[in-house]
Amino acid sequence: MKSAFCYIAEIVRPEVVVDLVIDSLATRGVTINHPTLGQVTQINREGVGVETNLQEISRRLRDDAEVTTQFWFNSDTNVIVSFRQLSENNIRHIYSLDGLDARERELMRGWAVDYFRPKISTHLATLLVVDPEGVTSDVDWDVVVDREQVPGLRFPPAILGIKSPLADQLHSKRLTERVDVGDFALLF
């Protein structure tokens, strides 16, 4: 089974990105603190959630380059978020949509576009991929960011935010709507 996800890469300092995401997701009712227990959890390498705090998450992202945590819709439903420092001040965050119902997936899809869009006009946007079906889950999007090169996509994601010259190289019957914002294109 393919993994459904949202992928965002942006120019931002590692010590700031987690707070930006926390504040933005909170406007949609999604919190980093467990609604009942109040704790913040980090997912360790074994896939186990361990209690932590926001300072530790930011420190790990800055020092270790990668950290995975949980954001909560309610006390039973969470989205796993992996933050990774791709290069100095170039951070990607991936949101797993697996296990979410249609309403929660749509909320995350809309949130990702709304979060990403203002980054375009301030030249902080790097890449947006919204793939609720997981058709591109085998693509290494970190490499796409690093090389600024679009892979051959047999089936593109539902939404792709990418620099215009790269969008011009992409030919897809599935992505039929294009909105150009500065030197970026949002493809739907």
Solvent accessible surface area in square Angstrom, and as a share of the most:
residue,aa,sasa,rsa
1,M,220,0.98
2,K,105,0.44
3,S,56,0.36
4,A,3,0.03
5,F,16,0.07
6,C,0,0.00
7,Y,2,0.01
8,I,0,0.00
9,A,0,0.00
10,E,1,0.00
11,I,70,0.36
12,V,18,0.10
13,R,129,0.47
14,P,9,0.06
15,E,68,0.30
16,V,41,0.23
17,V,0,0.00
18,V,1,0.01
19,D,70,0.36
20,L,66,0.33
21,V,0,0.00
22,I,29,0.14
23,D,93,0.48
24,S,26,0.17
25,L,0,0.00
26,A,52,0.40
27,T,110,0.64
28,R,78,0.28
29,G,49,0.47
30,V,0,0.00
31,T,56,0.32
32,I,3,0.02
33,N,64,0.33
34,H,21,0.09
35,P,72,0.45
36,T,101,0.59
37,L,118,0.59
38,G,42,0.41
39,Q,52,0.23
40,V,11,0.06
41,T,10,0.06
42,Q,12,0.05
43,I,32,0.16
44,N,49,0.25
45,R,214,0.78
46,E,138,0.62
47,G,53,0.51
48,V,81,0.47
49,G,38,0.37
50,V,62,0.36
51,E,126,0.56
52,T,25,0.15
53,N,75,0.38
54,L,56,0.28
55,Q,135,0.60
56,E,56,0.25
57,I,0,0.00
58,S,17,0.11
59,R,88,0.32
60,R,53,0.19
61,L,0,0.00
62,R,117,0.43
63,D,80,0.41
64,D,69,0.36
65,A,37,0.29
66,E,71,0.32
67,V,5,0.03
68,T,28,0.16
69,T,0,0.00
70,Q,23,0.10
71,F,0,0.00
72,W,24,0.08
73,F,29,0.12
74,N,66,0.34
75,S,45,0.29
76,D,130,0.67
77,T,27,0.16
78,N,42,0.21
79,V,1,0.00
80,I,62,0.31
81,V,0,0.00
82,S,20,0.13
83,F,0,0.00
84,R,93,0.34
85,Q,38,0.17
86,L,47,0.24
87,S,63,0.40
88,E,151,0.68
89,N,49,0.25
90,N,18,0.09
91,I,0,0.00
92,R,15,0.05
93,H,0,0.00
94,I,50,0.25
95,Y,0,0.00
96,S,33,0.22
97,L,0,0.00
98,D,58,0.30
99,G,78,0.75
100,L,12,0.06
101,D,77,0.40
102,A,85,0.66
103,R,151,0.55
104,E,10,0.04
105,R,57,0.21
106,E,100,0.45
107,L,37,0.18
108,M,0,0.00
109,R,73,0.27
110,G,25,0.24
111,W,2,0.01
112,A,0,0.00
113,V,13,0.07
114,D,77,0.40
115,Y,16,0.06
116,F,0,0.00
117,R,95,0.35
118,P,80,0.51
119,K,28,0.12
120,I,5,0.02
121,S,77,0.50
122,T,81,0.47
123,H,137,0.61
124,L,70,0.35
125,A,8,0.06
126,T,22,0.13
127,L,3,0.01
128,L,0,0.00
129,V,0,0.00
130,V,0,0.00
131,D,0,0.00
132,P,27,0.17
133,E,106,0.47
134,G,0,0.00
135,V,43,0.25
136,T,2,0.01
137,S,44,0.28
138,D,114,0.59
139,V,31,0.18
140,D,82,0.43
141,W,9,0.03
142,D,19,0.10
143,V,54,0.31
144,V,10,0.06
145,V,13,0.07
146,D,116,0.60
147,R,162,0.59
148,E,94,0.42
149,Q,110,0.49
150,V,22,0.12
151,P,39,0.25
152,G,82,0.79
153,L,32,0.16
154,R,209,0.76
155,F,106,0.44
156,P,7,0.05
157,P,0,0.00
158,A,17,0.13
159,I,4,0.02
160,L,0,0.00
161,G,0,0.00
162,I,2,0.01
163,K,61,0.26
164,S,20,0.13
165,P,86,0.54
166,L,20,0.10
167,A,4,0.03
168,D,85,0.44
169,Q,107,0.47
170,L,27,0.13
171,H,164,0.73
172,S,39,0.25
173,K,191,0.81
174,R,90,0.33
175,L,18,0.09
176,T,116,0.68
177,E,96,0.43
178,R,97,0.35
179,V,52,0.30
180,D,84,0.43
181,V,40,0.23
182,G,74,0.72
183,D,74,0.38
184,F,5,0.02
185,A,0,0.00
186,L,1,0.00
187,L,13,0.06
188,F,53,0.22
